[in-house]
Amino acid sequence: MIDTARAHRPPVAKIGDEDLERLLLIRHFELTLLKLFEQGALNGTTHTCLGQEHIPVALSALLREEDFVFSNHRGHGHFLARYADPHGLLAEIMGREGALCGGVGGSQHIYHERFLSTGVQGESLPVAVGVALRLKRTTPGALACAYIGDGTFGEGAVYEALNMAQLWRAPLLVVVENNGIAQSTPTSAQMSGTIAARAEAFGVRHHRIATVDLAHIRDEMGPLVAAVRQTSAPLVAEFVTRRIGPHSKGDDARPEQERLQAELNGWHRAYGEAFPERFARIDARQRELVARVAAEVAARPAVTRGRA
Amino acid sequence: MSRAERISDNLNRALHQVMEDDPSVHVLGEDIVDPYGGAFKITKGLSTRYGSRVRSTPLSEGGIVGVGAGLALAGDKAIVEIMFGDFAGLAFDQLLNFASKSTMMYGRRVEIPLVVRCPTGGGRGYGPTHSQSLQKHFIGIPGLSVFEMSPFHDARELLPHLLSLGEPCLLFEDKVLYTRRTYRGGEVDDLFVFDLVGPPPYTARVRLDDGSPPDCTLIAPGGVAHRALSAMRALLLEDEITCQLLVPARLYPFDPGPLLPLLGGTRHVCVAEESTAGGTWGGEVAHHLHRHLWDSLPRPVSVVCSAPDVVPTALHLERDVLVQDTAIRQAVLEALA
């Protein structure tokens, strides 16, 4: 079964060093977080995007500086794909000086330039509609992009937002990272029907992508994202993906076989096999980079809070 | 002197004025565009004059408060009308977990100039789900300020003040006020005068014209002001007890500071509100006053609320449940007995 999966996996196209660097930066950042948690160096919780890194990295090339990105609880990849600032993000998560949001927001509440993540499922979508309407008026061509998961579709706010976005022609790009599982509950046990049909019910364009190939994703998404900008019509882009790590930490209830399968079908293996030498070189470099970042940030003093 | 304007007109003119003065102000709400102009006509004329800056929305209270927050986050100012304040429950997540949190949780102050207007309260026969006073559910959320319109305050000052704060604000407007007239020029009626004290957005102080220190102090939000006035009149004329009435525009965060100098020598303080008892604004005010005036208050602050019941539709049943002037008078008489 594992071998056939490999045989069915389409080959990946050429990838630039920068993309590979970004993918592996996120991978090592997330692995380092899990390690730091094990060591008791982090407070609270975190949600890693292991296995899903290729989605924001692919999309970041299609986004512009003036676009506004909304992220969710699983947002480290979304952030790092847009801003190469692992120091600031890790300092935020560790509560150290240089933290992006003073250590108040932590892993899932980041606001930096035009990037905002917030912790309650679905609530960012109506906000993104409001931001998109403002952008449409003041910065034509700019869009609001909101990352959500398949589990988010349980929230009513999603439907209120899709309705308003289509009704009012908001330049809104909804990126659904459909990883087939909401915390521990499979999507099949929490969603009737499909994401496509739900988008269609509002007259919202929907596009589904299953590949991990960055070039392929950009080829398909490029014209669709351009249409969001030009026609101010919302788009739901559904990425079929697999989380290879736990929901937060040590809480992966899936059979090991399933997790392994996800890993075998992921971008990491595809690019590793397609470009072994370059991959290994960049992988080693990013591993060292993140180790350095972690050591530097851990050595900083705790962030202090000046009350508003 | 020309007749004072109705409070609904005062609010409507205030909305026209803030839209005229500030092109970044946008107004959202259900059925608010002309010719309907909103369920209570508070938004009448706005869409005719300001076009796309005024949007009638789907029935999505959570969604439209979120859109308002998004506009505000991105650089606009937004005013959202909740048709009946009861429906603010549907927007609670956006207020609690997005708008109020976002002003404070990103390590720096983030401006979100958002005003959510809530027509509120009973007395008009709309029944249990269209008559509640839900202020208490929004008290105590840092980053979310709660205000209430009153006949003494001018919405043309209040509304710009709220928008200038740069943070989400709830503005409760008791529906029984809409058809009543504003008090202006310090005059209330043949017995009482008023002035505005403290910093903006002010607390209205109503008292006898003779300047004598009152026996008792009533504190009430705007929607209960007329009932408190009626109780004051009866207490004076029938019980020979003099009262002053304090009506703050800001309910939360509540600063007792400007009120404290007005309470010296008062024999009793009674807070009246229309909500049901339990975790109320009145309880919050009483707590502040006990803390500051423990040594000088002759007896505990009393809090008068509506009955712990739903608000019935039939006029006589509704009256039995909602806080009335008689209950306020009774509370004062009992305290001073």
Interface residues (C-beta under 8 A of the other chain):
Chain A: F68 A99 L100 C101 G102 G103 V104 G105 H109 I110 Y111 L116 T118 G119 V120 E123 S124 L125 P126 V127 A128 V129 G130 V131 A132 L133 R134 L135 T138 A144 G156 A157 E160 A161 N163 M164 L167 W168 A308
Chain B: R55 T57 P58 S60 G62 G63 I64 V65 G66 V67 G68 A69 G70 L71 A72 L73 A74 G75 D76 A78 D93 Q94 N97 F98 K101 S102 T103 M104 M105 Y106 G107 R108 R109 V110
